[in-house]
Amino acid sequence: MRYHKPLPAFLLLFLLFFLLSGCAQDPGKPAVPAQTGSGLQVVTSISPLADLIKNVGGDKVQVIALVKPGNDPHDYEPTPEDVRLVATARIFFANGAGEEPYLERLVKNAASPDLKLITLSEGLEILDKGGSGDYADTGNPHLWLDVHNAEAYVRKIRDSLSEVSPQNKDYFEERAGKYLEELDQLDKYITTEISSIPQSNRQMVVFHAAWPYFAKRYNLELKSVVKNSDSEPSAREYADLLTYITSHHVKAVFGEAGFNPKLVQQLAKDTGVTFVGNLYDDTVSPDSEANTYIKMMTLDAQNIVKALK
């Protein structure tokens, strides 16, 4: 009669672990990877808004920006994956004022009865409504480029997160309070920096009309190269820009991250002024240069002052 040697103890333990692991998982579903974070799932449109939300939500919130850092939101169209993300989110923080023309369709396709839609610009003054160009119907959406408006956004983010997750209200209020102090210091810094530019040099010629809130808050005269972000100026409009730059002795023209710089580079060449190509408005940077709202605004102010002073 033959008999087999008993299996080693370590091998028995391995087989037992394998069998138990197999029983614990539904064989009809793929294995789910471990989560890299936990908390309330929140979706927003663009990266500057995502950073404001992160500073309030901390580790209690997972924030996803549909338009990734460095990309142009004007070119964005929701993907099926984006629809799934919105469908599983608890809050969508929209900027409003036309920044998300796809929003109604996206929310409808997500079909989530639990999704709370918050429009951050609601209740604030909207500039350029009734004018011409991209923003004639909706007004200009770039409110966050005035730090006071960003502070209003933060308060609305704080209140919305607290309403949906009341057990974390104290946490959100504490973080928002600290961040609002930082934003107040940022506003004072930008005000001081821009005030160092001589009044005669405060003409800001920039690629597209993202900057009226910044210009109004910090006392700059603004001129945009294009009225519509998807079209070039006419020959007459371009000639008017050349005349404006030379007659006002404009020192620099500004391109923007995420936009093709060729037109502004040509304008700088035709007028002999400095070209500055790295202003951030619709996006933070994908690298550490300006990857937060505060870094973005600080770098913008520094580059504007350096070029115009």
Phi, psi and omega in degrees: 000127182264144171223156185263149175293141179297147178293147176300150184300319182295327180287322176299317179297319179298315180296321178297316178298319181297315181295317180296320179297320180292325179289329185286338186256137176295118183293345180275356183237147176290157177296140181261123180293156179296143178288141178274349178201174179218163177128184181297128180272127184230138177239144173221177186273308191235160188293326176299322178290322178301321180292321176300317181295317180300322182291335176270316187282332180055220182275006175271355187224138169257123186247132177236126173263128182294322178263117187287154179306135180093350181261156181271117180294341179293337181265358188283137170226133182299140176260166174305324178295322177296320177299318178296320178298316180293324181296332181262358181277157176265328180224139166247117175267106177263149173287316184085190181056034175087002180293331182238076182296342181272357195299311183301316179295319181296313181295321179297316180292328178293325174051046180256115179291343183268353184286128176258123181259120180244126177258110189291329183278351183301130179092352179259159179291128179255123181270160171072008180291135181086003178275220179233167177089204186304327194249019183300319185274320189261342192085172184277127186276354192275048184297328185296346179283354164260117186300329176299321176292321176300323177296320176296321176301315183298319179296320179291322176299312178305310184293322181291316178297321180294325180291319182280328181233070187298336179293342180251016184302313181299321179297313180295320181294320179295314181294318179298319180299315179294319182291323177297326175296319178295320179293324177297319177295322177298315180299318179295320180297312181297317179302315180295316181296311182294327180294344178281349177281127177304144183304326181289346183254010190269033174267122183247110178256117188228158189303299182234167195280057180267353198248014182294328179290318176298313183297320180292317182292321190249015167065059175236152174265128191247139174221129180258142180288319180238144175274328178241127187294344181255014179215156180269160178293153175290170178301321179293316180296320179294319177298321177296322177296316178301316179296316180299314183296317182286319183288331179263003179054045179297136186270336185204156171237149192240128167267174185227145178300135179094351181243149178296126185274356191301318183295317180290325175298319179294320178298318178297318180295318183290337183250350179075021180258171181287139174259128175241120191250008190233040172282140178251133177220301181278351184212148165276172182277150177285347177250188187282354184301315183210051188269011172227165179299315182294317177298318180300311182292323178296313180296318177302311181299317181297318181290323177294315181295316180301322183280328188258343187292000000 
